[in-house]
Amino acid sequence: MTGTDIGTLALAAVAVLGCISSVLLLAFRVGRLTGMTEARMAHSEADRTRIWQAIGALVSKVDRHIEGHRM
């Protein structure tokens, strides 16, 4: 093997390792973003449930108040 062959192999190895590492980093980033999005959606759903419960409590208070005036 000549020096040119060794240099070519070294350059090819660096290129292959760079591609592999970039794909792994991209997969990590996409997985992290997906996890964050799912967490936000779950948090939003919990907030929405609490809001509807609070609205229901207010509606029942208003109904009880109105019933008190009707008697």
N, C-alpha and C positions, 0 to 999 in steps of 0.2 A: 504494500500500500504506500502510495506516495503522500506527500504532505497535502496536496490538493484534495485527495480523496478523504483524508482525515478531517480537513477543514470543511469539506462538503457535508460529511456525516455529522459533524458537530453542529453546523448551521441547521441541518435538517432536524436534528434532535432538539435544538432550542426552539425551532418553529413548532414542532409537534407538542412539546411540553407547554409552550405558550398557548396553543389552541386548546389543549386539555384543561389547563388551569383557567382559561377564560370561560370555557363552557361550565366548569364547576362553579366558578364565581357567579355566573349568570343564573345557574340553577339555584344557588343559595339565595341570591337576591330575589328571584321570582318567588321562591318558597316563603321567604320572609314577608314580602309584600302581600302574598296571598293570605298568610296567617294574620297579618295586621288588618286586612280587609274583613276577614271573617270575624275577628274580634270586635271590630267596629260595628259590624252588622248585628252581632249578638248583643252588644251594649245598646245599640239603637232599639232593638226589640224589647229589651228590658225597660228602657226609658219609656217607650211607647205604652207598655203594659202599665207602668206606674202612672203615667199621665191619664190613661183611660180609667184607672181605679180612682184617681183624684177627681176626675170629672164626674164619675158615678157618685162619689161621696157628696160632691157639691149639689148635684141634681137631687139627691135624696134629702139633703138639708133644705133646699128650696121647696121641695114638695111638702115636707113636714111643716115648713113655715106657712105655706099657702093653706094647708089643711087647717092650721090653727086659726086663720082669718075666716074661713068659711063657716065655722061653727058659731 
